[in-house]
Structure formats: C-alpha cells, structure tokens
Amino acid sequence: MKTVPRSKNMVMAALFAIVPFAFSAVNTAVAQDQFADVEVKATAIKGSVHMLTGMGGNIGVSAGDDGILIIDDQFAPLAEKIAAQLGQLGNNAPKYVINTHYHGDHTGSNAFFHSHKGATILAHENVRIRLANDEKVKPEALPAITYEDGIKIHFNGETLHVMHLEVGHTDGDSVVWFEQPNVMHTGDLFFNGMFPYIDQGAGGNVEGYMESVTQLLKKIDDDTVIIPGHGKLSYKAEYKRFLAMIDETFNYVKALKQEGKTLDEVKALGLEDKWADWSWNFITEEKWITTLYTDA
C-alpha cells in the first residue's frame, strides 16, 4: 500500500487560512505583507492533474491540450503568483474555475481569474448564494454556472465528475473526481492529519461531515490519489483514519455530554493523548471539542 507522509506545514503558516474572508477587513498593505513570502508550488500527480500549494486551500489543476482548469484559487493577493505557476504548466489563463465551497481561501482569486483571465466559474448553487450575500465580494467573483447535484466536464481527454455532498463542511460542498487518472479533490471534506474545520454557521455539521466522507470512501479505491483541502497528498487509508478520528472523538464527547458534563468540563478533561498531534493553530483540541459538543 502506497502512503504519503503527512504534514501540517502548509497550513500551520496560515492562522486564517480557512476562516471565511478572513482578510477582508485587514488593511491592504498588511494583507499584502502576509502573502509577500508565499511561494506557489506545483506538484505533478497523474494524467493531466497537478496540485498547487501556497497559502489556503490546495488547488487542483488540469493542464493539457484543452487548456487549464483549476479547482479553488486561494486568496486574492496570491492570484498573480498562481497565474504565473499556471503559466509554467501551459497557460496562465484558466478556462474554468471550480469552487469546492465558498470560503475565502478557496474563492479569493475568483474575481481576478474571471475579470483578467476570462475564466468561467462553476460551483454549487449555495456557493453563489453565500458569496452574493457578502457585500465585500465583487460581482465578478460569483460563479456563473451553478448546479444542484453535480456536473460532468470533459477536458484534456479526461472526465471530471463534480459532485455535491449535501451536508458536511458547509451546505455547498463539492468534490471533483478525475476518472481516468483516478484522482479526487475533496475540498475541505478532508484535512489531512488535522482536526477539520466544520462551518456550523453555514450548514455544516459533524454527523453530516462523517456521512459525506463515508460516501466518498465508497467511491474511491486504494490507488486513488487524494488532494485534500488542506495538507499533503494522500490515499484512502489515511482518509479512513481521518474518518475514524472524527467518529471516535465525536462519540467520546457525546457520551460525556449525555452524562451531564458541561462544555468547560469536557474541555478540562480533554481528548485522549493519541489525538494530540491532530491539533493545530486554528482548530486546537479545545476548538474541536467545542465543535463536537455543539453537535452531540
């Protein structure tokens, strides 16, 4: 069984990497400083598929004779760096951008790629609704094509299955499975080796998240390469371990809540030591317990 080593380095550098529109209220010069030293790097996977890393959600790329398609586009100040790296893969102007959900570290460069590069943006209907309801989001950043259940895209000789999962990280989650090379971009339905962020204010919940991950695990095999929303490339075995962590910690916190323990009491008890290395700077153990307790 092939494995890919886990790392939190790509996300530990960005405290606000998964907060929706975290930098919208930050002074422009300060925001630019935050991203000045970020390097956008490309990793070839299989077939037409590559992954770009920088700050924020991992970007999936299809690069080939038909041009460039990207999945998510990180923060707005990184747009030109992302375009430059896409140019190294063949073209700095993607034809399509697919948003896996509405958070700013996955949609921040939408306006740039639509207005300056002519990209058509696609997403679940709820992504457009949530972006449109935010006064800080420019109209050109909105998805032009939306769907309810999903859509197929035939591009660069491969079939891309864009699938909506009803409840999970948010109420507008999509994943993209590249059929021929057998690569799946999960969006934020997978934080490799980390406690996940579940946006309970945007339709996400723990049990729905687990159900969505369970559905995805049934669709892939041991050879499927997984691009997680955050973290390093992965495979099914690590995804199953991720689900097991959520299930076990949820049942643990739920049992304590049913015994009558308060949230503060559960925080004081903490989780078992074996989960210590899943904590990171945005979703600490205490924050993960709060998420679990809220939905228990």
N, C-alpha and C positions, 0 to 999 in steps of 0.2 A: 504493500500500500504506500503510495506516494504521500509525503507530507510536506507542508510548507511551514517553516518556523514562524511563530507568532511574534508580533512586536507592537508596542504601543507608541513607538517613537513618532510616527506620523501624526498622531492625534494629540499626544501629550504636549506638543508645542503650541497647541491652539485651544486655549480655555474656552473660547466662544465658538468653537468650530461647528457645533450643532445647535446653537441657540438660534431660533428663527430671527433673521435680520439683525443679528447681534450688533453689527457695526453701524446700523442706520442712524443712530443718534451720536455717533462719535465724530469729532472734528475730522474733516477730510485729511488734513496733514498728518494727524495722529494715526488715522486708519492706514494711510499710505506707508507710514513708518512700520506699522505692524507687518506689512507684506513685503517690505523692501528686500529682505534677505531670503524670501521664499523662492525655492528653485522648483520649477515644474519638471518632472522627470517622466520618461516614457518607458514602459516595460512591455515587450512583445509577449503575447500569450500563445494563441493558436489561430490558424487561419488568418482572417483579416483583423483579429481582435488584439487591441493593446489596452493598457491601463496607464492613465496619467495620475501622478500624485503631486501634491503641492501642499495646500492647507485647506482643510474641509473635506467634503466627501470625495471618495475616489471617482475618477472619471473613466468611463468605458469608451473605447473608440473602435469604430470600424473604418479601416483605411484600405482603399483599393481602387480599381478602375472606375467605379461609380462615384468616387469622391470620398468625403469624410462625413461620418455620422458620429455624434457624441452622446453619451448618457451622463447627464448632470454637468455643471460647469463652474462649481466652486464660487468664490467671492468675486465681486466686480473688480477690485483692484488687481486681480490676477488675470483678467481677461486677455490682455496683450501677451502675457507670458504663456498662457495656454495656447493662444493662436500661433505664437512662434513655434511652440513644440509640435503643434499640429502640422505646421509647415514642413517640419522635418520628416513627417510621416506622409507628406504628399501634397497637402493643400491647407492653408491656414483659414479657409472659409468653409466651415461645415455646412452641408446641405440641410441637415436635420439635427435638432437638439431634443432629446427625450429627458424630461424631468421625472425622477422617481418619486418625488413628493415636493412640497412647497418650501421647505426650509432654505434660508438664505445661503447656506454653504453648499447647496446643490443647484440653486437657481440664480445666484448673484450676477452671473455674467450673461444672463438671457438677453438683456437689452442690447449689450454690445454685439453679441453674435447675430441678433436679428437686424439691428439698425446698420451696423458697419460691415457685416459679412453676409447678409441676406439669408440667414438660416430660418427655417420653419421650425417652430417649437411645438412639441407634442407633449401631452400629459393627460392624466385622469381629470375628469370634469371638476372634481373638488379642488384640484391644484389651482386651476384658473380662478375658481370662486374665491379661494383664500388669498391669492395674490391680488385679485381685483379689489378686495375689501381692505387692502392695506394702502393707505394714501401715499406711502413712501415708495411704492413700487410703480415704475413707469409703465404706461400702457403698452409700450413696445416689448416689455418683458413678459407679457401674458402669452400663454400657449394659444396658438392659432387653430390647432387641431386638438380636439378633446375626444375622449371615449369613455364608455362606462365599464365594460368588461375587459377590453383589450383590443389589440390590433396586430396584424402581421405586416412586416416590412421586408421586402425582397431587395437586398442591397449587397453589392460586392460579391455576388454569387452565393450568398448565404441567406437563410431565412431567420428573421428576428421575431420571436414571439414576445410581444409586450403584453404582460398580464397584470390585471388589477387584483389585489388582495383586499378583501372587504374591510377588515379591521386589523390593525397592527400597530405600526409606529405612528401612523396618522390615519385619517379616513380616506386618504388619496394615494396610497402606496402602489407603486408599480415595480415589477421586476422585468428584466429582459433576458431571455434565453436565446443565445446564438446556437441554432440547432446543429449545423454541420460541424463546427469545431467543438461543440458541447461546452460552452462557457456561459455562466449565468452571472449577471449583475443583480445583486439583491437589493440595492439601495440600503436604507437603514433598517432593513429586516435582518441585518447581520452586522454586529460589531465584533470583529474577530478578537477573541480573548479578553473582552471587556464587558462590564455591565452595560446594557444598552440604555439609550435614552428613549423613553416611551412618552410621546406627547399626549398626555391625558386631556389637555385642553383643546386638542384638535382631533378628537375622535379615536385616539389610540388607547388601548388598554392591555393589561398583561395577558389575560386569557386569549384575547383576540390575536395578540402578537404570537403566542405559542401556537395557536391554530394555524396562522399563516405560515409560520416556519415549518410546521408539520406537513402542510400541503406542499411546500417547496421541496422538502426532503423526499417526498414520494415521486417527484418529477425528475430527480437527478440520480446519477449513479456514482460509483466510486471514482470514475475518471473525469467527472465534471469539474472543471476549474471554476472556482467561485471568486468573483470580485465583490468583496463586502463593501458596505457603505463606508466603513472605517476599518483600518487595519490591513494587514498583508494578505496577499492571495492565499486562497485556502481550498480545501476539499471537503467532501461530505462528512468524513469522520470528525473534523473539527466543528462543523456545523451542528452535528448531532450532540457533541459535547456542550456546545453553546446552549442548545435547547434544554439539555439535561440540567444545566446550571440554573436556568430560569425556573424550570419546573420544581426542582428541589428547594430552591430558596423561597419560591412562592408558597409552597406547601408548608414550609417551616414557619414563615411569618404568619400565614393564615391560621395555623394551629395556635400560635401564641395569641393572636387577636381573638380567636374564639374562646380562649381561656380567660379573656377579660383584660389582657395586658394593654396598656396604652402604647401609643407610638413611641413616646420617650422611653418607656420601659423596654420596648423591643430594641430600640437603638442602643440602649445601655447594655443589653445582652449581646448584641452584635450577631453576625453570622459565624458559621464555623470557620476555623482558621484556613481550611482548604480553599476558601474563596477569596482570600486576602489579595492575591495577585490580579484579581479581576477589577479591583478598584482603580480609578484613575482620576485625573484632576477635575473633570466635570461631573461624572457620575461616581461619586465616592460611595463607600459602603452605606453611609447614613442616607444619602440620597436614594440609593437603590432600595433600601429598606422602606423609605417613605413611599416610593412608587409601588412597591409590593403591598404595603399596608393599606394604601388608598383603595386598591382593587380587591383586596382579600375579602 
